[in-house]
């Protein structure tokens, strides 16, 4: 039986970030992350297609980034605290930044 795409994605993310995939069985929502590392609790979402507006936001950031800069999109919901905004970046950039801080 073929492995589900979301499980494959979780395994790959765990490998790239030096973490461990936590199996779904036996855990309640929020009791454990999809991928655990010593420094982060990582929730992985895999979809057939991502929203075009989200892809466009990161593409705009990438087009504007100068050499050596990381492209980042900040998602903010009206009426919410700015500290609760969401940061979106490519996994390759995130991996590079987290490895630099080790």
N, CA, C and O atoms as a Tinker XYZ file with bonds, in Angstrom:
   408  protein
     1  N      0.831000   -1.176000    0.000000    73     2
     2  CA     0.000000    0.000000    0.000000    64     1     3
     3  C      0.882000    1.248000    0.000000    63     2     4     5
     4  O      1.814000    1.353000    0.797000    81     3
     5  N      0.590000    2.179000   -0.883000    73     3     6
     6  CA     1.390000    3.392000   -1.013000    64     5     7
     7  C      1.205000    4.305000    0.195000    63     6     8     9
     8  O      0.115000    4.408000    0.758000    81     7
     9  N      2.288000    4.958000    0.573000    73     7    10
    10  CA     2.239000    5.902000    1.687000    64     9    11
    11  C      1.459000    7.149000    1.261000    63    10    12    13
    12  O      1.594000    7.611000    0.128000    81    11
    13  N      0.662000    7.681000    2.151000    73    11    14
    14  CA    -0.113000    8.887000    1.876000    64    13    15
    15  C      0.834000   10.072000    1.631000    63    14    16    17
    16  O      1.897000   10.170000    2.244000    81    15
    17  N      0.428000   10.961000    0.729000    73    15    18
    18  CA     1.260000   12.111000    0.366000    64    17    19
    19  C      1.582000   12.977000    1.585000    63    18    20    21
    20  O      2.706000   13.463000    1.704000    81    19
    21  N      0.618000   13.182000    2.499000    73    19    22
    22  CA     0.872000   14.039000    3.658000    64    21    23
    23  C      1.911000   13.426000    4.592000    63    22    24    25
    24  O      2.684000   14.148000    5.222000    81    23
    25  N      1.931000   12.089000    4.682000    73    23    26
    26  CA     2.946000   11.441000    5.518000    64    25    27
    27  C      4.328000   11.618000    4.897000    63    26    28    29
    28  O      5.304000   11.886000    5.597000    81    27
    29  N      4.398000   11.464000    3.573000    73    27    30
    30  CA     5.660000   11.648000    2.857000    64    29    31
    31  C      6.170000   13.077000    3.062000    63    30    32    33
    32  O      7.362000   13.297000    3.277000    81    31
    33  N      5.263000   14.028000    2.992000    73    31    34
    34  CA     5.639000   15.432000    3.171000    64    33    35
    35  C      6.171000   15.664000    4.583000    63    34    36    37
    36  O      7.194000   16.328000    4.757000    81    35
    37  N      5.492000   15.127000    5.584000    73    35    38
    38  CA     5.957000   15.275000    6.969000    64    37    39
    39  C      7.338000   14.658000    7.154000    63    38    40    41
    40  O      8.193000   15.241000    7.820000    81    39
    41  N      7.558000   13.493000    6.575000    73    39    42
    42  CA     8.874000   12.836000    6.682000    64    41    43
    43  C      9.973000   13.688000    6.038000    63    42    44    45
    44  O     11.062000   13.831000    6.594000    81    43
    45  N      9.678000   14.246000    4.871000    73    43    46
    46  CA    10.669000   15.056000    4.161000    64    45    47
    47  C     10.979000   16.333000    4.934000    63    46    48    49
    48  O     12.144000   16.717000    5.041000    81    47
    49  N      9.976000   16.986000    5.466000    73    47    50
    50  CA    10.199000   18.198000    6.261000    64    49    51
    51  C     11.033000   17.863000    7.500000    63    50    52    53
    52  O     11.959000   18.597000    7.844000    81    51
    53  N     10.709000   16.769000    8.159000    73    51    54
    54  CA    11.476000   16.346000    9.345000    64    53    55
    55  C     12.943000   16.132000    8.985000    63    54    56    57
    56  O     13.837000   16.559000    9.715000    81    55
    57  N     13.181000   15.478000    7.873000    73    55    58
    58  CA    14.556000   15.208000    7.421000    64    57    59
    59  C     15.307000   16.508000    7.164000    63    58    60    61
    60  O     16.452000   16.665000    7.588000    81    59
    61  N     14.661000   17.436000    6.470000    73    59    62
    62  CA    15.329000   18.685000    6.114000    64    61    63
    63  C     15.605000   19.575000    7.325000    63    62    64    65
    64  O     16.566000   20.344000    7.322000    81    63
    65  N     14.774000   19.475000    8.353000    73    63    66
    66  CA    14.941000   20.335000    9.531000    64    65    67
    67  C     15.591000   19.622000   10.710000    63    66    68    69
    68  O     15.690000   20.175000   11.805000    81    67
    69  N     16.031000   18.396000   10.477000    73    67    70
    70  CA    16.713000   17.662000   11.534000    64    69    71
    71  C     15.799000   17.267000   12.676000    63    70    72    73
    72  O     16.228000   17.174000   13.826000    81    71
    73  N     14.535000   17.033000   12.349000    73    71    74
    74  CA    13.564000   16.664000   13.375000    64    73    75
    75  C     13.067000   15.248000   13.216000    63    74    76    77
    76  O     13.615000   14.459000   12.447000    81    75
    77  N     12.027000   14.942000   13.953000    73    75    78
    78  CA    11.430000   13.613000   13.924000    64    77    79
    79  C      9.935000   13.751000   13.671000    63    78    80    81
    80  O      9.255000   14.548000   14.318000    81    79
    81  N      9.431000   12.964000   12.722000    73    79    82
    82  CA     7.994000   12.953000   12.470000    64    81    83
    83  C      7.301000   12.228000   13.611000    63    82    84    85
    84  O      7.722000   11.143000   14.014000    81    83
    85  N      6.236000   12.829000   14.132000    73    83    86
    86  CA     5.460000   12.222000   15.207000    64    85    87
    87  C      4.212000   11.608000   14.577000    63    86    88    89
    88  O      3.403000   12.335000   14.000000    81    87
    89  N      4.033000   10.286000   14.671000    73    87    90
    90  CA     2.857000    9.639000   14.071000    64    89    91
    91  C      1.552000   10.170000   14.661000    63    90    92    93
    92  O      1.498000   10.579000   15.821000    81    91
    93  N      0.514000   10.155000   13.848000    73    91    94
    94  CA    -0.794000   10.658000   14.254000    64    93    95
    95  C     -1.427000    9.777000   15.317000    63    94    96    97
    96  O     -2.074000   10.282000   16.234000    81    95
    97  N     -1.252000    8.483000   15.209000    73    95    98
    98  CA    -1.932000    7.556000   16.115000    64    97    99
    99  C     -1.611000    7.845000   17.570000    63    98   100   101
   100  O     -0.452000    8.005000   17.951000    81    99
   101  N     -2.653000    7.908000   18.366000    73    99   102
   102  CA    -2.479000    8.076000   19.802000    64   101   103
   103  C     -2.276000    9.500000   20.272000    63   102   104   105
   104  O     -1.983000    9.721000   21.447000    81   103
   105  N     -2.426000   10.480000   19.379000    73   103   106
   106  CA    -2.266000   11.852000   19.851000    64   105   107
   107  C     -3.521000   12.662000   19.552000    63   106   108   109
   108  O     -4.176000   12.472000   18.527000    81   107
   109  N     -3.833000   13.547000   20.447000    73   107   110
   110  CA    -4.976000   14.434000   20.275000    64   109   111
   111  C     -4.510000   15.709000   19.579000    63   110   112   113
   112  O     -3.329000   16.052000   19.633000    81   111
   113  N     -5.434000   16.408000   18.928000    73   111   114
   114  CA    -5.094000   17.655000   18.237000    64   113   115
   115  C     -4.410000   18.617000   19.211000    63   114   116   117
   116  O     -4.951000   18.946000   20.267000    81   115
   117  N     -3.223000   19.053000   18.833000    73   115   118
   118  CA    -2.488000   20.005000   19.652000    64   117   119
   119  C     -1.634000   19.379000   20.743000    63   118   120   121
   120  O     -0.905000   20.089000   21.436000    81   119
   121  N     -1.709000   18.062000   20.908000    73   119   122
   122  CA    -0.909000   17.434000   21.968000    64   121   123
   123  C      0.537000   17.213000   21.555000    63   122   124   125
   124  O      1.420000   17.107000   22.406000    81   123
   125  N      0.785000   17.142000   20.239000    73   123   126
   126  CA     2.139000   16.960000   19.721000    64   125   127
   127  C      2.175000   17.504000   18.292000    63   126   128   129
   128  O      1.160000   17.482000   17.596000    81   127
   129  N      3.338000   17.991000   17.852000    73   127   130
   130  CA     3.440000   18.517000   16.494000    64   129   131
   131  C      3.579000   17.386000   15.469000    63   130   132   133
   132  O      3.793000   16.230000   15.834000    81   131
   133  N      3.457000   17.732000   14.195000    73   131   134
   134  CA     3.728000   16.764000   13.126000    64   133   135
   135  C      5.210000   16.415000   13.098000    63   134   136   137
   136  O      5.594000   15.266000   12.885000    81   135
   137  N      6.035000   17.444000   13.322000    73   135   138
   138  CA     7.493000   17.278000   13.333000    64   137   139
   139  C      8.026000   17.964000   14.582000    63   138   140   141
   140  O      7.727000   19.129000   14.845000    81   139
   141  N      8.813000   17.229000   15.337000    73   139   142
   142  CA     9.405000   17.784000   16.552000    64   141   143
   143  C     10.912000   17.936000   16.370000    63   142   144   145
   144  O     11.587000   17.039000   15.863000    81   143
   145  N     11.419000   19.076000   16.788000    73   143   146
   146  CA    12.856000   19.303000   16.860000    64   145   147
   147  C     13.137000   19.806000   18.272000    63   146   148   149
   148  O     12.212000   19.996000   19.062000    81   147
   149  N     14.387000   20.018000   18.585000    73   147   150
   150  CA    14.718000   20.552000   19.904000    64   149   151
   151  C     14.333000   22.022000   20.014000    63   150   152   153
   152  O     14.196000   22.543000   21.121000    81   151
   153  N     14.157000   22.695000   18.882000    73   151   154
   154  CA    13.921000   24.134000   18.878000    64   153   155
   155  C     12.552000   24.552000   18.348000    63   154   156   157
   156  O     12.197000   25.726000   18.455000    81   155
   157  N     11.756000   23.613000   17.769000    73   155   158
   158  CA    10.481000   24.022000   17.180000    64   157   159
   159  C      9.455000   22.895000   17.197000    63   158   160   161
   160  O      9.803000   21.716000   17.142000    81   159
   161  N      8.185000   23.281000   17.275000    73   159   162
   162  CA     7.060000   22.365000   17.085000    64   161   163
   163  C      6.474000   22.717000   15.724000    63   162   164   165
   164  O      5.962000   23.821000   15.540000    81   163
   165  N      6.542000   21.809000   14.783000    73   163   166
   166  CA     6.214000   22.113000   13.396000    64   165   167
   167  C      4.947000   21.390000   12.964000    63   166   168   169
   168  O      4.846000   20.168000   13.071000    81   167
   169  N      3.996000   22.152000   12.482000    73   167   170
   170  CA     2.764000   21.614000   11.909000    64   169   171
   171  C      2.907000   21.709000   10.393000    63   170   172   173
   172  O      3.204000   22.778000    9.860000    81   171
   173  N      2.697000   20.595000    9.703000    73   171   174
   174  CA     2.864000   20.542000    8.246000    64   173   175
   175  C      1.496000   20.401000    7.594000    63   174   176   177
   176  O      0.708000   19.532000    7.969000    81   175
   177  N      1.218000   21.253000    6.621000    73   175   178
   178  CA    -0.018000   21.167000    5.847000    64   177   179
   179  C      0.363000   20.964000    4.389000    63   178   180   181
   180  O      1.166000   21.717000    3.839000    81   179
   181  N     -0.209000   19.955000    3.773000    73   179   182
   182  CA     0.067000   19.670000    2.370000    64   181   183
   183  C     -1.247000   19.721000    1.602000    63   182   184   185
   184  O     -2.231000   19.096000    1.997000    81   183
   185  N     -1.256000   20.464000    0.512000    73   183   186
   186  CA    -2.453000   20.608000   -0.306000    64   185   187
   187  C     -2.086000   20.401000   -1.767000    63   186   188   189
   188  O     -0.946000   20.630000   -2.172000    81   187
   189  N     -3.063000   19.965000   -2.554000    73   187   190
   190  CA    -2.826000   19.823000   -3.996000    64   189   191
   191  C     -2.451000   21.158000   -4.611000    63   190   192   193
   192  O     -1.557000   21.228000   -5.454000    81   191
   193  N     -3.131000   22.219000   -4.193000    73   191   194
   194  CA    -2.851000   23.562000   -4.703000    64   193   195
   195  C     -2.907000   24.545000   -3.545000    63   194   196   197
   196  O     -3.777000   24.461000   -2.679000    81   195
   197  N     -1.970000   25.471000   -3.547000    73   195   198
   198  CA    -1.983000   26.550000   -2.569000    64   197   199
   199  C     -2.735000   27.737000   -3.174000    63   198   200   201
   200  O     -2.799000   27.865000   -4.397000    81   199
   201  N     -3.301000   28.600000   -2.340000    73   199   202
   202  CA    -4.037000   29.760000   -2.859000    64   201   203
   203  C     -3.133000   30.640000   -3.730000    63   202   204   205
   204  O     -1.988000   30.911000   -3.369000    81   203
   205  N     -3.650000   31.076000   -4.863000    73   203   206
   206  CA    -2.863000   31.896000   -5.783000    64   205   207
   207  C     -2.397000   33.199000   -5.149000    63   206   208   209
   208  O     -1.289000   33.660000   -5.426000    81   207
   209  N     -3.237000   33.802000   -4.292000    73   207   210
   210  CA    -2.836000   35.059000   -3.662000    64   209   211
   211  C     -1.624000   34.856000   -2.756000    63   210   212   213
   212  O     -0.800000   35.758000   -2.606000    81   211
   213  N     -1.517000   33.669000   -2.151000    73   211   214
   214  CA    -0.382000   33.371000   -1.289000    64   213   215
   215  C      0.885000   33.167000   -2.120000    63   214   216   217
   216  O      1.951000   33.678000   -1.776000    81   215
   217  N      0.759000   32.422000   -3.207000    73   215   218
   218  CA     1.896000   32.226000   -4.107000    64   217   219
   219  C      2.345000   33.553000   -4.711000    63   218   220   221
   220  O      3.540000   33.786000   -4.893000    81   219
   221  N      1.379000   34.422000   -5.020000    73   219   222
   222  CA     1.696000   35.736000   -5.573000    64   221   223
   223  C      2.436000   36.592000   -4.540000    63   222   224   225
   224  O      3.364000   37.319000   -4.893000    81   223
   225  N      2.036000   36.511000   -3.281000    73   223   226
   226  CA     2.700000   37.295000   -2.231000    64   225   227
   227  C      4.171000   36.917000   -2.112000    63   226   228   229
   228  O      5.029000   37.795000   -2.024000    81   227
   229  N      4.470000   35.627000   -2.107000    73   227   230
   230  CA     5.873000   35.209000   -1.985000    64   229   231
   231  C      6.635000   35.518000   -3.270000    63   230   232   233
   232  O      7.825000   35.832000   -3.219000    81   231
   233  N      5.970000   35.434000   -4.419000    73   231   234
   234  CA     6.617000   35.785000   -5.687000    64   233   235
   235  C      6.984000   37.269000   -5.708000    63   234   236   237
   236  O      8.050000   37.634000   -6.204000    81   235
   237  N      6.115000   38.123000   -5.176000    73   235   238
   238  CA     6.416000   39.556000   -5.089000    64   237   239
   239  C      7.630000   39.801000   -4.201000    63   238   240   241
   240  O      8.507000   40.597000   -4.538000    81   239
   241  N      7.674000   39.116000   -3.072000    73   239   242
   242  CA     8.813000   39.271000   -2.155000    64   241   243
   243  C     10.100000   38.784000   -2.821000    63   242   244   245
   244  O     11.150000   39.411000   -2.678000    81   243
   245  N     10.021000   37.671000   -3.545000    73   243   246
   246  CA    11.205000   37.138000   -4.233000    64   245   247
   247  C     11.691000   38.090000   -5.322000    63   246   248   249
   248  O     12.896000   38.267000   -5.502000    81   247
   249  N     10.753000   38.705000   -6.052000    73   247   250
   250  CA    11.125000   39.646000   -7.113000    64   249   251
   251  C     11.812000   40.880000   -6.535000    63   250   252   253
   252  O     12.692000   41.456000   -7.175000    81   251
   253  N     11.420000   41.286000   -5.340000    73   251   254
   254  CA    11.975000   42.489000   -4.723000    64   253   255
   255  C     13.261000   42.229000   -3.940000    63   254   256   257
   256  O     14.003000   43.164000   -3.642000    81   255
   257  N     13.526000   40.974000   -3.607000    73   255   258
   258  CA    14.692000   40.653000   -2.776000    64   257   259
   259  C     16.001000   40.890000   -3.535000    63   258   260   261
   260  O     16.153000   40.506000   -4.695000    81   259
   261  N     16.917000   41.522000   -2.851000    73   259   262
   262  CA    18.255000   41.726000   -3.402000    64   261   263
   263  C     19.119000   40.517000   -3.039000    63   262   264   265
   264  O     18.759000   39.755000   -2.142000    81   263
   265  N     20.254000   40.330000   -3.722000    73   263   266
   266  CA    21.127000   39.202000   -3.387000    64   265   267
   267  C     21.458000   39.186000   -1.891000    63   266   268   269
   268  O     21.829000   40.210000   -1.318000    81   267
   269  N     21.323000   38.032000   -1.278000    73   267   270
   270  CA    21.604000   37.871000    0.147000    64   269   271
   271  C     20.399000   38.112000    1.044000    63   270   272   273
   272  O     20.458000   37.842000    2.243000    81   271
   273  N     19.304000   38.618000    0.477000    73   271   274
   274  CA    18.090000   38.834000    1.258000    64   273   275
   275  C     17.169000   37.624000    1.148000    63   274   276   277
   276  O     17.185000   36.907000    0.147000    81   275
   277  N     16.370000   37.408000    2.181000    73   275   278
   278  CA    15.385000   36.335000    2.204000    64   277   279
   279  C     14.026000   36.933000    1.864000    63   278   280   281
   280  O     13.646000   37.978000    2.392000    81   279
   281  N     13.308000   36.267000    0.986000    73   279   282
   282  CA    11.955000   36.706000    0.631000    64   281   283
   283  C     10.977000   36.203000    1.685000    63   282   284   285
   284  O     10.929000   35.010000    1.984000    81   283
   285  N     10.200000   37.124000    2.242000    73   283   286
   286  CA     9.254000   36.806000    3.305000    64   285   287
   287  C      7.933000   37.500000    3.008000    63   286   288   289
   288  O      7.910000   38.667000    2.616000    81   287
   289  N      6.835000   36.778000    3.196000    73   287   290
   290  CA     5.501000   37.377000    3.118000    64   289   291
   291  C      4.907000   37.341000    4.519000    63   290   292   293
   292  O      4.966000   36.316000    5.198000    81   291
   293  N      4.342000   38.450000    4.946000    73   291   294
   294  CA     3.704000   38.535000    6.258000    64   293   295
   295  C      2.197000   38.563000    6.042000    63   294   296   297
   296  O      1.696000   39.407000    5.299000    81   295
   297  N      1.473000   37.656000    6.678000    73   295   298
   298  CA     0.020000   37.583000    6.571000    64   297   299
   299  C     -0.596000   38.130000    7.843000    63   298   300   301
   300  O     -0.398000   37.588000    8.931000    81   299
   301  N     -1.343000   39.204000    7.693000    73   299   302
   302  CA    -1.959000   39.858000    8.846000    64   301   303
   303  C     -3.468000   39.900000    8.664000    63   302   304   305
   304  O     -3.963000   40.243000    7.591000    81   303
   305  N     -4.186000   39.553000    9.704000    73   303   306
   306  CA    -5.646000   39.607000    9.671000    64   305   307
   307  C     -6.105000   40.908000   10.306000    63   306   308   309
   308  O     -5.700000   41.248000   11.418000    81   307
   309  N     -6.959000   41.638000    9.585000    73   307   310
   310  CA    -7.486000   42.912000   10.103000    64   309   311
   311  C     -8.086000   42.715000   11.492000    63   310   312   313
   312  O     -8.794000   41.742000   11.750000    81   311
   313  N     -7.789000   43.653000   12.368000    73   311   314
   314  CA    -8.341000   43.621000   13.716000    64   313   315
   315  C     -7.557000   42.763000   14.692000    63   314   316   317
   316  O     -7.862000   42.750000   15.885000    81   315
   317  N     -6.560000   42.054000   14.211000    73   315   318
   318  CA    -5.748000   41.200000   15.099000    64   317   319
   319  C     -4.440000   41.898000   15.440000    63   318   320   321
   320  O     -4.011000   42.825000   14.753000    81   319
   321  N     -3.822000   41.435000   16.509000    73   319   322
   322  CA    -2.530000   41.986000   16.929000    64   321   323
   323  C     -1.477000   41.685000   15.865000    63   322   324   325
   324  O     -1.473000   40.601000   15.282000    81   323
   325  N     -0.595000   42.632000   15.616000    73   323   326
   326  CA     0.464000   42.422000   14.629000    64   325   327
   327  C      1.391000   41.284000   15.036000    63   326   328   329
   328  O      1.923000   40.583000   14.175000    81   327
   329  N      1.590000   41.095000   16.325000    73   327   330
   330  CA     2.433000   39.996000   16.792000    64   329   331
   331  C      1.853000   38.633000   16.429000    63   330   332   333
   332  O      2.571000   37.633000   16.441000    81   331
   333  N      0.575000   38.583000   16.111000    73   331   334
   334  CA    -0.072000   37.323000   15.738000    64   333   335
   335  C     -0.072000   37.083000   14.228000    63   334   336   337
   336  O     -0.655000   36.103000   13.763000    81   335
   337  N      0.569000   37.957000   13.461000    73   335   338
   338  CA     0.673000   37.770000   12.017000    64   337   339
   339  C      1.476000   36.501000   11.719000    63   338   340   341
   340  O      2.217000   36.005000   12.567000    81   339
   341  N      1.315000   36.004000   10.531000    73   339   342
   342  CA     1.971000   34.752000   10.132000    64   341   343
   343  C      3.084000   35.054000    9.133000    63   342   344   345
   344  O      2.903000   35.854000    8.216000    81   343
   345  N      4.224000   34.414000    9.314000    73   343   346
   346  CA     5.377000   34.591000    8.439000    64   345   347
   347  C      5.426000   33.421000    7.462000    63   346   348   349
   348  O      5.356000   32.259000    7.862000    81   347
   349  N      5.547000   33.746000    6.169000    73   347   350
   350  CA     5.629000   32.720000    5.130000    64   349   351
   351  C      6.927000   32.909000    4.364000    63   350   352   353
   352  O      7.248000   34.014000    3.928000    81   351
   353  N      7.671000   31.824000    4.204000    73   351   354
   354  CA     8.891000   31.855000    3.402000    64   353   355
   355  C      9.130000   30.481000    2.813000    63   354   356   357
   356  O      8.511000   29.507000    3.241000    81   355
   357  N     10.002000   30.388000    1.857000    73   355   358
   358  CA    10.347000   29.104000    1.248000    64   357   359
   359  C     11.083000   28.238000    2.273000    63   358   360   361
   360  O     11.849000   28.740000    3.095000    81   359
   361  N     10.836000   26.938000    2.205000    73   359   362
   362  CA    11.493000   26.013000    3.131000    64   361   363
   363  C     13.013000   26.080000    2.983000    63   362   364   365
   364  O     13.730000   25.983000    3.979000    81   363
   365  N     13.511000   26.245000    1.764000    73   363   366
   366  CA    14.975000   26.320000    1.578000    64   365   367
   367  C     15.561000   27.499000    2.353000    63   366   368   369
   368  O     16.638000   27.376000    2.937000    81   367
   369  N     14.862000   28.647000    2.367000    73   367   370
   370  CA    15.347000   29.813000    3.109000    64   369   371
   371  C     15.238000   29.593000    4.612000    63   370   372   373
   372  O     16.146000   29.939000    5.367000    81   371
   373  N     14.125000   29.018000    5.038000    73   371   374
   374  CA    13.926000   28.731000    6.456000    64   373   375
   375  C     14.992000   27.767000    6.963000    63   374   376   377
   376  O     15.545000   27.960000    8.045000    81   375
   377  N     15.278000   26.734000    6.184000    73   375   378
   378  CA    16.291000   25.747000    6.554000    64   377   379
   379  C     17.659000   26.412000    6.676000    63   378   380   381
   380  O     18.401000   26.159000    7.626000    81   379
   381  N     17.980000   27.256000    5.716000    73   379   382
   382  CA    19.263000   27.952000    5.758000    64   381   383
   383  C     19.364000   28.868000    6.970000    63   382   384   385
   384  O     20.398000   28.899000    7.637000    81   383
   385  N     18.308000   29.609000    7.261000    73   383   386
   386  CA    18.330000   30.513000    8.410000    64   385   387
   387  C     18.428000   29.767000    9.731000    63   386   388   389
   388  O     19.154000   30.192000   10.630000    81   387
   389  N     17.710000   28.665000    9.859000    73   387   390
   390  CA    17.748000   27.927000   11.123000    64   389   391
   391  C     19.085000   27.234000   11.316000    63   390   392   393
   392  O     19.538000   27.081000   12.450000    81   391
   393  N     19.708000   26.823000   10.262000    73   391   394
   394  CA    21.039000   26.194000   10.378000    64   393   395
   395  C     22.098000   27.225000   10.742000    63   394   396   397
   396  O     23.074000   26.907000   11.421000    81   395
   397  N     21.904000   28.460000   10.289000    73   395   398
   398  CA    22.851000   29.532000   10.609000    64   397   399
   399  C     22.815000   29.854000   12.091000    63   398   400   401
   400  O     23.824000   30.274000   12.657000    81   399
   401  N     21.669000   29.663000   12.727000    73   399   402
   402  CA    21.523000   30.042000   14.128000    64   401   403
   403  C     21.938000   28.931000   15.100000    63   402   404   405
   404  O     21.910000   29.128000   16.315000    81   403
   405  N     22.314000   27.787000   14.578000    73   403   406
   406  CA    22.706000   26.665000   15.469000    64   405   407
   407  C     24.078000   26.874000   16.058000    63   406   408
   408  O     24.556000   26.035000   16.821000    81   407
